[in-house]
């Protein structure tokens, strides 16, 4: 027997453009699983625009990988004394942890 979702589609208003959008029951369930307490305040289009702006404005920092010694860049400023991995080593570590 399948359990019915306690979530129902909601119509929200975007804080940036003022347009209404539907926050689906499935999206609400996803938010709950991720531990997000608040509904989105922007419509999907404006969320995408905001994300693209953040990606364009982020500062890249040159690093030497603590694992393989390869030079790379990361989208944050590493803390002193904290090991930093290149993209490849980071992806390998993430894949190993997921398995």
Phi and psi in degrees as a GROMACS rama.xvg file:
@    title "Ramachandran Plot"
@    xaxis  label "Phi"
@    yaxis  label "Psi"
@TYPE xy
-84.8694  142.306  UNK-2
-84.8839  140.689  UNK-3
-84.8608  143.815  UNK-4
-70.321  140.53  UNK-5
-87.1391  -1.12546  UNK-6
-92.0581  147.084  UNK-7
-131.967  146.953  UNK-8
-52.9421  140.534  UNK-9
-127.091  143.809  UNK-10
-97.334  122.382  UNK-11
-118.225  164.379  UNK-12
-114.669  128.876  UNK-13
-68.2105  132.835  UNK-14
-74.4139  -19.6355  UNK-15
-89.2385  -51.8424  UNK-16
-104.115  -13.1183  UNK-17
79.8376  -0.178783  UNK-18
-80.2517  147.283  UNK-19
-83.4109  146.12  UNK-20
-144.778  158.007  UNK-21
-96.7936  127.636  UNK-22
-99.3599  104.001  UNK-23
-72.0084  161.026  UNK-24
-59.0058  -39.5771  UNK-25
-63.6342  -40.5685  UNK-26
-65.6883  -39.0653  UNK-27
-63.4219  -41.34  UNK-28
-63.5893  -41.0781  UNK-29
-60.4267  -46.6657  UNK-30
-57.8049  -44.7534  UNK-31
-61.9436  -43.4081  UNK-32
-62.9415  -33.7972  UNK-33
-82.9174  -5.45418  UNK-34
84.7189  14.9485  UNK-35
-81.804  129.66  UNK-36
-93.888  -23.9021  UNK-37
-108.546  145.792  UNK-38
-70.6919  161.331  UNK-39
-64.8849  143.995  UNK-40
-101.138  -7.00089  UNK-41
-121.571  149.049  UNK-42
-68.5767  163.061  UNK-43
-54.471  -40.1941  UNK-44
-62.6475  -45.879  UNK-45
-72.0896  -30.1403  UNK-46
-64.1903  -41.4088  UNK-47
-63.8745  -45.469  UNK-48
-59.3693  -44.1439  UNK-49
-62.9864  -41.8067  UNK-50
-64.0307  -42.6751  UNK-51
-62.797  -39.3975  UNK-52
-61.6814  -44.5101  UNK-53
-62.1368  -40.9373  UNK-54
-65.0962  -38.3951  UNK-55
-71.4638  -31.5446  UNK-56
-92.9066  -3.84518  UNK-57
-76.5052  144.248  UNK-58
-89.3959  131.935  UNK-59
-95.5537  142.026  UNK-60
-120.361  130.32  UNK-61
-73.3635  135.904  UNK-62
-137.626  165.079  UNK-63
-114.377  124.765  UNK-64
-59.9379  130.941  UNK-65
-71.4538  -17.8018  UNK-66
-93.6604  -53.3693  UNK-67
-109.941  -11.154  UNK-68
84.5588  1.91564  UNK-69
-74.9875  144.775  UNK-70
-78.9322  141.883  UNK-71
-158.864  -178.192  UNK-72
-127.447  144.547  UNK-73
-125.897  153.331  UNK-74
-86.2711  33.2449  UNK-75
-155.269  168.566  UNK-76
-98.4429  113.373  UNK-77
-64.6452  147.333  UNK-78
-78.8268  145.8  UNK-79
-61.0892  136.735  UNK-80
82.0755  -1.25541  UNK-81
-100.707  126.886  UNK-82
-64.2329  142.826  UNK-83
-127.437  135.719  UNK-84
-106.041  148.409  UNK-85
-70.6898  169.683  UNK-86
-57.0027  -43.2849  UNK-87
-65.7638  -46.9693  UNK-88
-65.7014  -37.2586  UNK-89
-62.9001  -45.292  UNK-90
-63.3109  -41.3424  UNK-91
-64.1568  -41.8603  UNK-92
-64.9199  -42.6449  UNK-93
-63.8892  -41.1978  UNK-94
-65.9054  -40.3896  UNK-95
-64.8108  -40.8223  UNK-96
-68.2616  -32.1525  UNK-97
-72.6965  -25.912  UNK-98
